[in-house]
Amino acid sequence: MRTLLSIYVYLLFVSFCKAQTPPSNRYTISGYVREMGSHEALLGATVRVADKQLGTQSNTFGFYSITLPEADSVSLIFSLVGYQPQVRTVSLHEAQTFTVELMAGEQLREVVVSGEKQHERVSETAQMSQIELPIAQIKKVPALLGEKDVLKVLQLMPGVQKGSEGQSGLYVRGGGPDQNLIVLDDAVVYNASHLFGFFSVFNGDALKSVELTKGGFPARYGGRLSSVIDLTMKDGARDQLHGEVGVGIIAARATLEGPLLSPKNGKRAPASFIISARRTYLDALAAPLIKRQTNGESSAGYFFYDLNAKLNFDLGPRDKIYVSGYFGRDKFNSANNVEKTSIGLGWGNATATMRWNHQFSQKLFANTSLIFSDYGFHIDADQLVGDQSRFILNYSSGIRDYGFKHDLDYYPLPNHAMRFGLQVTDHQFTPSAIVLENQALASIKREVERIDVLEAGVYAEDTWQPGRHWRFNGGLRLSSFSTKNVRYIQPEPRLSTAYSFGANWAAKASYALMNQYVHLLSNTGVGLPTDLWVPTTDRVKPQQSQQWAVGLAKDVPKADLAITVEGYYKRMNNIINYKEGASFLLINDPGSAQQVRWEDNVTAGRGWSYGGEVLLQKKEGRFSGWVGYTLSWTQWQFADLNNGQPFFPRYDRRHDISVVGMYDFTPNLTVSATWVYGTGQALTIPNSRYRSFGLGNSFDYIRDSQGTITGLKPRPFENDLGVRDFGESKNTFRAEPYHRLDVSVQLRRRRRQHQSTWEFSAYNAYNRQNPFFYNIESVRAAPDKPSTSVLYKYSVFPVVPSINYTYKF
């Protein structure tokens, strides 16, 4: 850690000195790009010199900086997808600072903008394998039960595989669900699912931007192997109070944003806020039905909620403070009064981030973050056994992070943009805690102590354009991970390059080495909350991947189309999985208090994935959408699984197709549709059955002379272990191909500052019976006939219609 800190201090000193000594006859133009009206900071806006291939982009907080030679007249074009471009002409004989406000495209009615769009094109950047999705476009995509879901829209992109039917889990270029770094305002979100994976925790009403990186990772990102999903919350409008209320089939939501202090003299307010909440009412709808069907003998309920909040303050022209947080919970409970049992299950995330922006100079911008993230779940069971014995189970697990992050953006020249920073995270793991109690026995506790580890990283990267044709993004990240028994320090080189040729063509290539120090143990692969986060130890090494990618990018400015074709190859080492039949939730002989280490239940192996992806995307216009296709192969190999032979993991898909289209017939009528197709999952299906017998254990009570129970004594007996299934190899069975069509219609009504929207949608419109799981069942043709085994397919969702209403002011 001391070594990383020394390297970072040196980089800080060098950049600060350079920022104070600009080259002669060059002047810097800097400032912020914001949305007209709300004054929301716009990230990723392009600042381009007219008629030249020189430019830069605004960072996460809307800040931009560009240094140019002295000139009597320089025209700068400010643009961003979904906004009307703006041109500023300045006389460049001294350094200048100004803020530019762009008008949102949806505010334009009768205005016609001629000429080519000037926002950044995929052929003009070194970055590859990166996708940005406008929030306005996400809200038009049809969704299950009308609940707009960021992660499910990302599933429609090439290189991203979905899990089971309706699940929001992501499997990117052969990686598992734990290999995705999901970041909300710099805070890591460890479990991004509601309702056992059918919905994600991200409320689109509170988000400003969504960016997916699946390869060619910039050096500022680390800690995961497969992808980075960077989400940024809205800052909150500064002009006046705005709100949005929505009601759907299963949930309601509300958002309120506005200035904290009244703006004066037409200027924007010095502070603003946003708060957005969502809650389901499944519990309120289901509870009366369950009680009526069971005559009041049983009750059950489930609900989830989200709460996003953010405050931001301007402390002057050079300093800004942002405070944001997310809180979400899922809760399920069930009780049976006759059997005297109750079960409770709950899980949730909490994040908090405080960020301080400071502008050292027109070329040097800094952001310092204090970060908190907490994820935990628990299971409670209470059952009366017999007349006196009582069984109580409490099972919990979680991970809590305290982090510090400091990033610097330095813009020395128009063809150089440098970034470097330092991040330190204190992880606190609680892999498992089990408490078993019985009134007839003394209390037995079996606990795993909290594990404290320290993860850190220092990075430097440079985006460089040495000439008209070449562009590079190179960097190095040095990561560190420390526990009480072991310490790892590993370099992670990164490089992306692009060569422009012809009319808006570019050839690209990238390489990235990534290390991952936290792991997710899962038996199901469907993202249940019982999946456990565990750290790297002296026995379990960090996961590591190397990814190579090459591709072509083509822009068609007149049609506002972007086409990318990419091929990739990725190798993964030290990935972990449960051993056959192992589980971390072990409730064995209650007379044994032996602690079970999770390292004993896992096996390490390797994996590789390769394939090709094609994306044709149109982000703007009356008709927008994309077509994506993926051809890929993924294999894993573990010494303790499948007899040491390679096998296809369940989310290996040979072919994956997504077609998404949205058409605005009028400003008040939008029709959209989504069609997806995917090769079936790889599953293990047994091909034979047998009945087995063996010696088991039951228990006799040990009593003292007064008859008081003091312990347990094993009593062996021969028991029928039942029917067991047997298969040849792992995941050799392919489920049926998956495909479905979703459609929706949005009808809007506008009245000055008010807008109401009715949305009618249908999920799985042609009622495709897609497989959710398979099961082998014994069937008898007649009572006197022997049973035969039949493989049954079970589906979850038929055609699912929904209706939603939204009111904005």
Secondary structure, 3 states (H helix, E strand, C coil): CHHHHHHHHHHHHHHHHHHCCCCCCEEEEEEEEEECCCCCECCCCEEEECCCCCEEECCCCCEEEEEEECEEEEEEEEECCCECCEEEEEEECCCEECCEEECEHHHCCCCCCCCCCCCCCHHHCCCCCEEEECHHHHCCCCCHHHCCCHHHHHCCCCCEEECCCCCCCEEECCCCHHHEEEEECCEECCCCEEHHHCEECCCHHHEEEEEEECCCCCCCCCCCCCEEEEEEECCCCCCCCEEEEEECCCEEEEEEEEECCCCCCCCCCCEEEEEEEEEECHHHHHHHHHHHHCCCCEEEEEEEEEEEEEEEEECCCCEEEEEEEEEEEEEEEEEECCCCEEEEEEEEEEEEEEEEEEECCCCEEEEEEEEEEEEEEEEEEEEEECCCEEEEEEEEEEEEEEEEEEEEEEEEECCEEEEEEEEEEEEEEEEEEEEEECCCCCCEEEECCCEEEEEEEEEEEEEECCCCCEEEEEEEEEEEEECCCCEEEEEEEEEEEEEEECCCEEEEEEEEEEEECEEEECCCCCCCCCCEEEECCCCCCCEEEEEEEEEEEEEEHHHCEEEEEEEEEEEEEEEEEECCCCCCCCCCCCCCCCCCCHHHHEEEEEEEEEEEEEEEEECCCCEEEEEEEEEEEEEEEECCCHHHCCECCCCCCCEEEEEEEEEEEECCEEEEEEEEEECCCEECCCCEEEEEEEEEEEEEEEECCCCCEEEEEEEEEEEEEEEEEECCCCCCEECCCEEEEEEEEEEEEEECCEEEEEEEEEECCCCCCCCCEEEEEEEECCCCCCEEEEEEEECCCCCEEEEEEEEEC
